[in-house]
Amino acid sequence: MPPLILAIGQSTLVWGFLFSILTVIELAVPRGRQPFAARVQGMAFWALAIPVTAIGNHLLDRLWASLDVAPLIRVPLDMPWAGWAAAIAAPLTAALVADFFFYWCHRAQHRFLWRFHAVHHAIRDMSAVNSYHHFSEFLVQFLLIGIPTSLIVADPGRTTVTLGILLALQPIFLHSPTRLHLGPLRLLFADNRYHRIHHSVEERHFDHNFGAFTTLWDRVFGTMHMPGAGEWPDVGLAEIDQPRDVRAWVTLPWRMPRPETAAAPPPRIADAAAG
């Protein structure tokens, strides 16, 4: 089987598995009601987005191999000195490093590429499966996350199967409308209640909680808003509806209203800094 086809097939199976687990959790312990049609719509968008991502990752690997590009830095995370605890500590540290790149890519999307990132923020019926991005954002993440991290060898060493699944589920779980959350672990790890603030329609929440794995980088760089008890705001954009079909998903960035004519301004980094 051609490597590219194999990569697309593997990505589809992995994402399908993760979406299935979280959808079952959302249905078992829901927070609010999510239309079934919204989940189906989300799957349709992901059916297009997953192959695009798999192709991008495959092309990056081929490019580096053809250019014989060696990593610039090696981050040693195997932690042999930690014994059995390395199977937990090393993968968590690797995720922490990767989230640093994600944090700054995410801030760049809000500051310079909001028109495209707004497609993700326009979602009102948000769930694990209905948490798509505009297809152009996979190129942005490829450039701002994929390339930098590919030049850093961060060997997480061995890990447990359970921890591997949890680390894969976590960035999707951020969008789950479920009563299940991380509780006091939220002081270090982002969860659905923490990330809900990032998608809030309330202006006081704009440009907060950029981290996807940890709350650390938001804390360090002054963009953290720790949700209070029962704080679960509505999400979406006041000035535009969420995409309802593939055409709307593709064209929404060019249909965004001008900020001065919108019912509410889009999030701005400057607003967070001033606050």
C-alpha positions as CSV (number, residue, x, y, z in Angstrom):
1,M,0.0,0.0,0.0
2,P,1.4,3.5,-0.9
3,P,2.7,5.3,2.2
4,L,0.4,8.3,1.7
5,I,-2.7,6.2,1.5
6,L,-1.6,4.3,4.6
7,A,-1.0,7.5,6.5
8,I,-4.5,8.8,5.6
9,G,-6.0,5.5,6.6
10,Q,-4.2,5.5,9.9
11,S,-5.2,9.1,10.7
12,T,-8.8,8.4,9.9
13,L,-8.9,5.3,12.2
14,V,-7.2,7.1,15.1
15,W,-9.4,10.3,14.9
16,G,-12.6,8.1,14.4
17,F,-11.7,6.1,17.6
18,L,-11.1,9.3,19.6
19,F,-14.3,11.0,18.4
20,S,-16.3,7.8,19.3
21,I,-15.0,7.7,22.8
22,L,-15.7,11.3,23.6
23,T,-19.2,11.2,21.9
24,V,-20.1,8.3,24.2
25,I,-19.0,10.3,27.2
26,E,-20.9,13.4,26.0
27,L,-24.1,11.3,25.6
28,A,-23.6,9.6,29.0
29,V,-23.0,12.7,31.1
30,P,-24.1,15.7,28.9
31,R,-24.0,19.4,29.7
32,G,-26.8,20.9,27.7
33,R,-28.2,19.4,24.5
34,Q,-26.3,19.1,21.3
35,P,-28.2,18.6,18.0
36,F,-27.5,15.3,16.3
37,A,-27.3,17.1,13.0
38,A,-24.4,19.2,14.3
39,R,-22.4,16.1,15.1
40,V,-23.0,14.8,11.6
41,Q,-22.0,18.1,10.1
42,G,-18.8,18.1,12.1
43,M,-18.0,14.6,10.9
44,A,-18.4,15.8,7.3
45,F,-16.0,18.6,7.8
46,W,-13.5,16.4,9.5
47,A,-13.8,13.9,6.7
48,L,-12.2,16.5,4.5
49,A,-9.8,18.0,7.0
50,I,-8.2,14.7,8.3
51,P,-6.8,13.7,4.8
52,V,-5.4,17.3,4.4
53,T,-3.6,17.0,7.7
54,A,-2.3,13.5,6.9
55,I,-1.0,14.7,3.5
56,G,0.7,17.7,5.0
57,N,2.5,15.6,7.7
58,H,3.5,13.1,5.0
59,L,4.9,15.8,2.7
60,L,6.9,17.3,5.6
61,D,8.5,14.0,6.4
62,R,9.4,13.5,2.7
63,L,10.7,17.0,2.4
64,W,13.1,16.7,5.4
65,A,14.2,13.3,4.2
66,S,14.9,14.6,0.6
67,L,16.8,17.6,1.9
68,D,18.7,15.5,4.5
69,V,17.8,18.0,7.2
70,A,19.0,17.0,10.6
71,P,17.3,18.3,13.8
72,L,18.8,21.5,15.2
73,I,18.3,20.6,18.8
74,R,17.8,17.3,20.7
75,V,15.6,17.6,23.8
76,P,16.4,14.5,25.9
77,L,13.2,13.4,27.6
78,D,13.7,9.7,28.0
79,M,14.6,10.3,31.7
80,P,16.3,7.0,32.5
81,W,17.2,8.3,36.0
82,A,13.4,8.4,36.8
83,G,12.9,4.6,36.6
84,W,9.3,3.5,36.1
85,A,8.1,7.1,36.6
86,A,9.7,8.1,33.3
87,A,6.8,6.3,31.5
88,I,4.6,9.1,32.9
89,A,6.9,12.1,33.3
90,A,8.6,11.9,29.9
91,P,5.5,12.0,27.7
92,L,3.9,14.7,29.9
93,T,7.1,16.8,29.5
94,A,7.1,16.3,25.7
95,A,3.5,17.4,25.6
96,L,4.4,20.5,27.6
97,V,7.1,21.4,25.1
98,A,4.8,20.9,22.1
99,D,2.1,23.0,23.8
100,F,4.6,26.0,24.0
101,F,4.7,26.0,20.2
102,F,0.9,25.6,20.0
103,Y,0.3,28.4,22.4
104,W,2.2,31.0,20.3
105,C,0.8,29.6,17.0
106,H,-2.7,30.1,18.6
107,R,-2.0,33.6,19.6
108,A,-0.7,34.4,16.1
109,Q,-4.0,33.0,14.7
110,H,-5.9,35.5,16.9
111,R,-3.7,38.4,16.1
112,F,-2.9,38.1,12.5
113,L,-5.1,35.3,11.0
114,W,-8.3,35.9,12.8
115,R,-10.4,35.8,9.6
116,F,-9.5,32.1,9.2
117,H,-9.5,31.1,12.8
118,A,-12.9,32.7,13.3
119,V,-14.4,29.6,11.5
120,H,-13.5,27.6,14.6
121,H,-14.8,30.2,16.9
122,A,-18.1,30.6,15.0
123,I,-19.2,27.1,16.2
124,R,-22.2,27.4,18.6
125,D,-23.2,23.7,18.8
126,M,-19.7,22.8,20.0
127,S,-18.8,19.2,20.8
128,A,-15.8,16.9,20.4
129,V,-16.7,16.0,16.8
130,N,-18.2,19.4,16.0
131,S,-14.9,21.3,16.7
132,Y,-13.6,21.7,13.2
133,H,-11.2,24.4,11.8
134,H,-11.0,26.0,8.4
135,F,-8.9,23.9,6.1
136,S,-6.4,26.7,5.7
137,E,-5.4,26.4,9.4
138,F,-3.8,23.1,8.8
139,L,-1.3,24.9,6.7
140,V,-0.7,27.5,9.4
141,Q,-0.1,24.8,12.0
142,F,2.1,23.0,9.6
143,L,4.3,26.1,9.3
144,L,4.2,27.3,12.9
145,I,4.1,24.0,14.8
146,G,4.9,21.2,12.4
147,I,8.2,22.6,11.0
148,P,9.6,24.0,14.3
149,T,8.9,20.8,16.2
150,S,10.2,18.6,13.4
151,L,13.6,20.4,13.9
152,I,13.6,19.4,17.6
153,V,14.0,15.7,18.5
154,A,12.0,15.3,21.7
155,D,12.2,11.6,22.6
156,P,9.5,11.0,25.2
157,G,10.7,7.4,25.7
158,R,8.3,4.8,26.6
159,T,4.7,5.5,27.9
160,T,1.7,3.5,29.1
161,V,-1.1,2.8,26.7
162,T,-3.6,4.5,29.0
163,L,-1.5,7.7,29.1
164,G,-1.0,7.6,25.3
165,I,-4.8,7.5,24.8
166,L,-5.4,10.2,27.4
167,L,-2.9,12.6,25.7
168,A,-4.6,11.9,22.3
169,L,-8.0,12.5,23.7
170,Q,-7.2,15.7,25.6
171,P,-7.1,18.3,22.8
172,I,-10.5,17.0,21.5
173,F,-12.0,16.8,25.0
174,L,-11.4,20.5,25.4
175,H,-14.5,21.0,23.2
176,S,-16.8,18.4,24.9
177,P,-20.1,19.7,26.4
178,T,-20.0,17.2,29.3
179,R,-20.2,17.4,33.1
180,L,-17.0,15.4,33.2
181,H,-14.0,17.6,33.8
182,L,-10.6,17.6,35.5
183,G,-11.5,19.4,38.7
184,P,-8.4,20.5,40.7
185,L,-6.1,19.1,38.0
186,R,-7.2,22.1,36.0
187,L,-4.5,24.2,37.8
188,L,-2.0,22.5,35.5
189,F,-3.9,20.8,32.7
190,A,-6.5,22.4,30.4
191,D,-9.9,20.8,30.2
192,N,-13.3,21.5,28.7
193,R,-14.3,24.1,31.3
194,Y,-11.0,25.9,30.9
195,H,-11.2,26.0,27.1
196,R,-14.9,26.9,27.1
197,I,-13.7,30.4,28.3
198,H,-11.6,30.7,25.2
199,H,-14.7,30.2,23.0
200,S,-17.0,32.4,25.1
201,V,-19.2,35.1,23.5
202,E,-18.5,37.3,26.6
203,E,-16.0,40.1,25.9
204,R,-14.4,39.7,29.3
205,H,-13.2,36.3,28.2
206,F,-11.7,37.3,24.8
207,D,-8.1,36.3,24.2
208,H,-7.7,34.1,27.2
209,N,-6.8,30.4,27.7
210,F,-4.8,29.7,24.6
211,G,-3.2,26.6,25.9
212,A,-4.4,23.2,24.7
213,F,-2.5,20.9,27.0
214,T,-1.5,22.9,30.0
215,T,-2.5,26.1,31.7
216,L,1.1,26.9,32.4
217,W,1.9,29.0,29.4
218,D,-1.3,31.1,29.9
219,R,-0.3,31.6,33.5
220,V,3.3,32.6,32.5
221,F,2.3,35.0,29.7
222,G,-0.7,36.6,31.4
223,T,-3.6,35.2,29.4
224,M,-5.2,32.8,31.9
225,H,-8.8,33.1,33.1
226,M,-9.5,30.2,35.5
227,P,-13.3,29.5,35.3
228,G,-15.3,29.9,38.5
229,A,-17.7,27.3,39.8
230,G,-20.5,26.9,37.3
231,E,-19.0,29.2,34.8
232,W,-20.0,27.7,31.4
233,P,-20.6,30.6,28.9
234,D,-22.4,30.4,25.6
235,V,-19.9,30.1,22.7
236,G,-19.8,31.2,19.1
237,L,-19.5,34.6,17.4
238,A,-22.2,37.3,17.8
239,E,-21.5,38.7,14.3
240,I,-21.8,35.6,12.2
241,D,-23.5,32.2,12.2
242,Q,-21.6,28.9,12.3
243,P,-21.1,27.1,8.9
244,R,-24.0,25.0,7.9
245,D,-22.6,23.3,4.9
246,V,-19.3,22.7,3.1
247,R,-19.6,25.8,1.0
248,A,-20.1,28.0,4.1
249,W,-17.2,26.3,5.8
250,V,-14.9,27.1,2.8
251,T,-16.1,30.7,2.2
252,L,-16.7,32.0,5.7
253,P,-13.3,33.8,6.0
254,W,-14.2,36.0,3.1
255,R,-17.7,36.7,4.4
256,M,-16.6,38.0,7.8
257,P,-18.1,41.4,8.5
258,R,-15.8,44.4,9.1
259,P,-15.1,44.9,12.9
260,E,-16.8,48.2,12.9
261,T,-20.0,46.7,11.5
262,A,-20.0,43.5,13.7
263,A,-22.4,43.1,16.6
264,A,-19.4,42.3,18.7
265,P,-15.7,42.8,17.9
266,P,-13.5,39.7,17.3
267,P,-11.1,38.8,20.0
268,R,-7.9,40.9,20.0
269,I,-4.6,40.2,21.6
270,A,-4.4,43.9,22.5
271,D,-7.6,43.6,24.5
272,A,-6.1,40.9,26.7
273,A,-2.9,42.8,27.2
274,A,-4.8,45.9,28.3
275,G,-6.9,43.9,30.7
